[in-house]
Amino acid sequence: MFSRNGELIEKKFMQYLLSTILMSMALSLGTIVDGIIASNLLGTDSLGAINTCQPIILIFGAIYSVFGVGGSTLAATALGAGRKNDANSYFTLAISALIFFGVLVTVIGIFAMDKMVELTTSGSSLGALAKDYLSVLVYGAIILFVVPGLSFFIRTDGKPVLAALILIVANAVNLLSDIVYIKFLNFGIKGAALATLTGYFVGIFVSIPYFVSKTRFFHFYFKGLRIKQLGEIFLCGLPNAINSVLMTVKMLVLNRTAIATLGDNGASAVAICNNCLSFASIFIGGTAQTMLPIIGVLYGENDRNGMISAVKKALKIVLIAGAIMIVCFEFFPTQISKLFNVETEELMAISVMAVRLFGLSLPFFAIVYVFMSFYQGTGKRSLAITITVCEGLVFIVPFIFILNALIPDRGIGIWLSFVCTEICTLVLIFIMSKVVSARTNKEGILLLDPESDKTLDFSIKTTLENAVEISKKISNFCRENGVDNNRSDMAGLAVEEMVVNTIIYGYKNKSDENIDVFVGIQAQEIIIRIRDSGIPFNPLEFLPKEDEESIEYKIGGINILKQMSHSSEYSRALGFNNLVIKI
């Protein structure tokens, strides 16, 4: 009975998983949809042109990721630590930064469009089409930044379904608008870009229910804003930004090498691989992104066992997803290639080989992504950045040049570079964790603080009998660790009273739910943390209705708790009720 079962965290993970995958899908599908529809309605040159714009689009992604992911992760950590004003400050600074950079990108795009296109297309015949596509997107940069950035905060605020719905609606509108603008209005490739902007513009209206909600936590908070916090946001989101920037470099190298080796077919094959990577990231990256806000809150609470449970769940899911996608890419590469209107035998031979070899990298990519996200969410930013730089530049670029020189036939060397890169990055993670662990007191590949002997961490089912039983257990635990009898009994009573009220009012007497309880002793101070996923319920402010029975019992223990504790703090984060008591 007195052990941590992880069910509460795993259940919350699964609640967030589908919504986050749908968010990831929506963020990735915009360009994929444009490419598929444009290639089928306008020809494969349009697919190649849209693909050549990927470096710029990835920079767009870097901007909303660094502030959206970085800001929401820090806000989650602040909520877990009970720093509510800081959480709102991160929200305010992140959204303000996204608005600023949206305007800045539009201005830069207007005056430097020709240079941007020349850089991405390498002077190929696709330059004119690429310019038509990109020139439309830069005018709507502010929408492309703010809408996904806001979605990350809405997800962290315990509303993952709404966060996903914003992006799903945006991309559904994008899909319909693609057909209307390209097929019926004959806007050409400009129509594909305009459809993307139309979708995200509609997404703004879908977010309105969040801003009028009385239960939302995040509000604009301009009092006491500090530039230092903006720097913290930037550093926290930097791995995502670096990943997008290095993806830009990688795409430039891939495109140039593929075109030099295979001609225009090489550009099309790279486009297909890039879209396959985007598809894989929907599930693998979506799972890792599910972990980020949860890890952020748990890290703020210093919940060691909770973080372990979240990582295990994430690894299990991404490995299953990776295995399924390997089967798809290895056994159905022809069908996948036909989705992109591949017709010539030469291009089909190249794309089939590309898809199959790329698929081998997915399990390793999945594991790397989870560890990078975990390090990012737990403040180990130097490790997260190192992993990102090595994967996106240090390993991949040399492999592309070396393996392509050794095996140029059908670009085999280029496609093999993916799997070699992921394997080397995974080995690097194990080496770095060993080095850091040897130099510090951190443990294991997750580099967590050692578990103290003076802690009691367990989960219980929501029955009143369990509440009474844990009261005795906690009192005995405190005595065994040198706490005087009076405060030991107080600790047991505090947990019993809070758990009883949570069962009755938070869970409405449901007996099969879970409550996580942590008790730690530090310098004779007893720290108690109680977490549940019931309805929003703050027992410290609770007053039952006058017609309810046993009022004295229900509020008497709470009053005693307030008197005997020198600190008690309630917070609501990710749909969890979190209560921290210090005696």
N, C-alpha and C positions, 0 to 999 in steps of 0.2 A: 504493500500500500504506500509506504513512504519512499517513493522513488519518482523521478521525473519521467513521464511517459511520452512527452513530446506531442501528444495528440492535439493540444490547443494550438500550437504553432503550425503543425502540419495541416490542420483543418483550415486555418487562416491562409496558409500558403495556397491551398487548393482553391479557396474562395477568390484569391487575387489572380491565380494563374490564368484562367480563361480570359478574364478581362485584360490582363497585361499582354497576353499573346495576341488578342484582338487589336490592342493598341499597337503592338509591334508590327502586326500584319498590315494595319492601316498605314503606318508610317513607311513601311517598305513597299506597299503595293502601288503607291502613287506613280512612281516611275516605271514599275513593271507593267502596270495597266497601260500607261501611255505608250510604252514600247511595243507591247503585244498588239494593241489596237492600231497604232500608227503603222506597224510593219504589215499588218493585214490589209489596211485600207489605203496606205500610201506607198508600201514597198519596203524592202529590207534596208534601203538606204536611210529611211527615217529611224529605224531601230538603231543603226550605227550612229546616226547623228545624235540621238537622245543619249546613247551610251557615252559618246565623247563629252557630253555635258556633265557626266557623273562627277568628275573632280570638283566642279563648282557646286553641284547639288550636295556633295558630301561636306563641303565647307559650310553650307547652310545648316546641314545636320549637326556639324560641330558646334555651331553657335547656339542652337536651341538645346543641344545636349549639355553643354558646359554650364548653362545657367538653369535649365529645367531640371536635369538630373542632379547636378551639383547642389542647387538650391533646395530641392525637395528632399534630398538625402540628409543634408544638414538640418533641415527643418524637422525631419523625422527623429534625428538624434536629439535635437533640442527638446522635442516633445517627450521622448523617453526619459530625458534627464529632468523634466519638469520646468524647463526654461521657456515659458510660453511666449514672452515678449521677443526673445531671440528667434523663435520659430516664425513669428509674423514679420520680423525684420528681414529674414532670409527670403520670405515670399515677396515682400515689397521690392527689395533690391533686385531679385532675379527677374521679375516681370518688367521692372523699369529698364533694366539692362537689355532685355530682349526688344523692347520698343526702340531704344536708342540704336542698337545695331541694325534693326530692320530699316530704319531711315538711312543709316550710314551706307548699307549695302546698296540701296536703291540709288543713292547719289553716285557712288563709285561705279555702279553698273552703267549708268547713263553716260558717263564720260570715258569709261575704259572698256566698253563692250568689245571692240575689235581686237584689242590685245588679249582679252579673256578668251575669245574664240580661237585666236591664233595659237595660244598656249595649249588649249585642250585638243585641237584637231590636228596639230602638227602640219598645217598647210595642206591637208587632204581635201578632196573634192566635196567633203561633207560640211565644209565650213559655213556655207550659206544657210543650209538647213539648221545647223547647230545655232547660228546666230538668231534665226527666227524663233527658235524654241526658247533660248536663254533670255532674249531681250524682253519677253513677256514675263518671265518668272521674277526678274529683278524688281519689277514695279510692285510686286506683291510680297516682297521679302518680309515686311513687318507682320503680315498675316501668317506666312509660313513659319515664322519664329514663335510668335506669341501663342498660337493655338496649341501646338504640341507641348510647348513649355508649360502652359497653364494646365494641360492634362496631367502632367506628372504631379503637380501639387494637388489636384483634385483627387487623384488616386491615393496619395499619401494621407489625405484628409478623410479616408475611410469611405470614399465613393468611387470604387474602381469601375463599377458598371457605367456610371455617367462619363467617366474619363474615357472609357473605351467607346462609348456611344458617340461622343464628339468626333472622334477620328474615323469611326466606321461610317457615320453619315457623310462626313467630308469626302471620303473616298467612294462611297456609293454615288454621290452627286458627281464626283469626278468621272466615274465610269459612264454615267448617262450623258454627261456633258461632252465627253470625248466623242461619242457617237453623233450627238447633235451637231457639234461644232465642226467635226471633220467630214462626216458623211453627208449631212444635210445642208450645212451652211458653207461648206467648202473653204474653211479657214486654213486647211493644210496643217502643217506641223505646229503652227501657232495655236491652233485650236486645242492641241493636246496640253500645252502649257496653260492656256486660258481656262481649260477645264479643271486643272489642279487648283488654280486660284479661286475659281467659283466654288469648288468643294470646301476649301478651308474657310471661305467667307461665310458659307452656310454653317460651318462648325462653330463660328462665333455665337450664332443665335442659339445653338444647341446648349452652349455653356451657360446661358442666362439663368436656368433653374438653380445652378450652384450659387450664383451671386445673390439670389433672393432667398436662399435657404436660411432658416433660422438655426439650423444645426451645424452649419459650416464653422470650422475653426479659423481658417486663414482669413485675415483681413489686412488691408493696407495699413501699415504702422510706420509713420514717418518720424515719430518722436525718438530721438536718440540713435538714429541710424549712424553706423560707423563704416567708413571705407574699408576698415580691416575685415568686416564681414563680407564685403564684395570680393576681397581677395581670397577669403576662405571658400566662398562659392566657386570661384574660378579654379582654385587648386583641387577641390573635391571633384568637380566635373571635368578636370583636365584630361584624365585618361580617356574619357569619351571623345573629347575634342581632338586629342592627339590621334586617336584611332581614326577619326574621320579625315583629319588632315593627312595622315600617313596613307590612308586608303586612297586619297587623291594622288599622292606620289606613286603608290603601287599601281593605280590605274593608268597613270601616264606611262610608267615603265612597261606595264603589260601591253598597252595599246601600241606603243612604239615598237616593242620587240615583236609582237604578233604581226603587225603590219609589215615590218621589215622581213619577217620570215615567211609569212603566208599571204601577204597582200591584204586586200579588202576582206577576204574570208577570215583572216586572223582577227580583224576588228569585230566581225559578227560573232565569231566563236568566243572571244573575250566577253562580249555583251551577254551571250547565253550563260557563260559561267558566272558572270556578275549577278545575273538575275537568279541563278540557282543559289548563289551565296545569300542573296537577299531573302530568298524563300527559306533557306535553312535558318537564317537569323530570326525569322518570325517565331520559330519554336524554341530554338536554342537560346538566342538572345532574349526572347520574351521570358523564358524561364529564369534566366539570370537577372533580368530586370525586375521580375517578381520578387526576387530575393532582396533587392536593394532597400526599399523602404522598410521591409520587415527587419532586416539586419540593422538598419539605421536606428530604429526604435530599441531593439534588443541591445545594441551596443551602447546607446545612451543609458539604458538601465543596468548595464554591466551584467547581462544575463548570459553567462557562458554556455550553459546547457541548451538554452533556446537557440543560440547561434549555431551550435552543432547540429541541432535538429533541422534547422532551415537549410543548411548546406547539404546535409545528407539527402533531404527531399529533392533539392534542386539537382544534385548529381544523378539521382535515380531517374528523374524525368528526362533530363537532357540526353542521357545515354540511351534510353528507350527511343526517344525521338531521332537521335543520330542513327541508330540501328535501322529504324524503319526507312529513313531517307537513303541510307546506303542501298537497301534493297531496291528502292525506286530508281536510283541513279544507275545502279549496275545492271538491272534487268530491263529497264524501259528507257534507255537513253535516246532511242530513235523517236519515240512518242514525245519525249520532252523537247527534243529539237524541233519537231514539227509544230509545236505550239508557237514557235517563233518564225513560222513560215519558211523553214529551210527546205529548199527544193532541189538544188543541184547536188549531184553525187559527191563532188569534191568537198563542198561545205558540210554535207551530212557526215562524211567520214571524219572530218576534223572535229565537228561538234560532238559526235558520239564518243570519240576518244577523250575529249575534254571533260565531258560530263562524268564519264566513268572514273577517270583519274581524280578529278576534283572530289567526287563522292567519298573517296578513301580518307580524306582529311577530316570528315565531319565529327567522328567520335573524339578525336584529339582537340579539334576546335571547340567542341562542347565543354570539355573539362577545363580547358584554358580560360574560356569565357566566364565560367562559374568562379574560378579562383580569382581572376582579375576583378570581378565585380565584388567579391567578398572583401578583398584587400581594400578596394575603393570605399566600401561602406563602413569599414572599421578603422578608417584613418591611416591606413598603411599606404599612403599615396605614392611614395617613392617606389614601392614594389609594383603597384598597379601601373605606374608610368613606365617602369623598366620592362614589364611584360608587354605592354602595348607597343613600345618603341622596337623591341626585339622582334615581335611578331610582324609588325607593319613595315619595318624598314631593314633592320640589321640582318635578319635571316632571309626574308623573302627576296630582296633585290639581288644579292649575290647568287642565290639559288636559281633565279630566273635566267641570269646571264650564263652561269656555268652549265646548268643542265640543258639549256637550249642549245648551247654550243656543242654539247656532247650528243644530244638526241634531238635534232631539229625536225625529224620526220613527223608530219602532222602536228607539230607543236608539242610533242610528248614531253619534252623537257620543261616547257612552260607550265603544263598542267601538273607535272610531278612536284613542282616547286611548292604547291600548296600543302601537300601532305608532309613534305620534308620540313617545312617551316613550323607546322603545328607540333610535330614530334619534338623538334629542338626546343620549342618554347615550353612544352610540358616538362622536359628534362631540366630546363633552366629554373622552373618554378620549384622543383624538388631540391635543386642545389641551393637556391637562394633561401628557402625555408630552413634548410639544415644549417647554413651559415649564420642566419639571424638567430636561430634558436640556440646555437652554441655560444653566441656573444651576449645574449640577453637571458632573461628568465621566462621567455615565451616558450610555449609548448606546441609541438606537432606542426603539421603543414599549415594549419590555420593561424599559428602564432598567437594563441590565446594565453591569458594570464593563468598561472597554475591555480587549481581549485584549492581553496583554503580548507583546513580541517575543521574550522569553526563555522561551517555553513551546513544548513539543512535545506535541501532543494527537492520538492516533491509535487506531485499532482494528486488531486482527489476527485472522485465523482461527487456530484452535487446532492448529497443526502445529509440530513441533520445529524445522523449518527456519526458520519465521518467528521463533521465539524467538532463534535464533542471529543472524538478520539484524538484528533490532531492537537487539540488544546493540551491534553495530557503529554503528548509526545514533545511538543515545543517547550513546555515547562521543564520537563526532565532534561531535554537537550541543553537548555540554558544553564541549569544547575550543574550539569556535567562539565560545562565549560567556564565555571567559576563565577557565574552571575548569582547574586544573592536571591534568596527565596522569594522575597516580595516582588522584585522585578521579573523574575522567572514566571511567577504566577500571572503577573500583569501581561507579559508577552503572550502566554497561552490564552488568556481571556480576550486580548485584543484580536487575535486571529479568529477565535471562535465567533466573536460578535460580528466581525466584518464578513466572515464566510456565511454565517446564518442569514444575515440581511441580504447578501448577494444571491443566495439560493432562493430566498422568498421573493425578492423584488427584482433582482436582475435577471434571474432565470425562470421566474414564475413557477418554482417548485419542480422544474424538470430534473429528473434524477439521473439522466445519462450524459450530462454535460461535464465539462472539466474546469477545474480551478487550479492554477499554478500558485504555489506558495513558496517563498524563499525567506529563510531566516539566517542572518549572518551576525556574528559578534566581532566588533572591531573596537579595540581599546575600551572595553566595557560598555560600549554602546550597542544596543540591539537594533538591527535594521531589519524591518519586515516589509516584504513586497508581495502583494496579492494581485493576480491578474485573472480576468475572466472575459469572455466574449459575449456576455449578455447584453440586454438593452442598456442604453446610457443610464448609469446609476451611480451617483456619488453618495456613499453612505455617510460621509461626514456632514452633508447638508440635508440628509433625509429626515422628514417628519411625517409619520403616517397620518392618515385621516382620523378624525376624532371618533368615528364610529367603528374603527378597527379594534380588534381585541388585543389584549396584552401590550398596550402601548408602552407601559413602564418597562417591560422586558425588552421591547424592540429598540427603544431609544436610550434606556438606562445604560446599557453597555457602551453605546457610542459616547455618551456624556462622560462616562468613566474614562474611556479611551482618550478623549480630548484633554482630560485633566492630567492623565499620567504620562502622555507622550509630549516630548518637547518639540516634535515636528511631525506633521502629517500632511501629505500632499496627494491630491487626486488629479489624474489627467485622463483624457480620452484620445487614443491614437490608434489608427488602423482598425477601428472598430473594437478595440480592447478597452476595458476599464482597467486602469492601473492605479493602485493605491500603495503609497510608500509611507511607512510609519517608523519613527525613530524613538526609542525609549531609553 
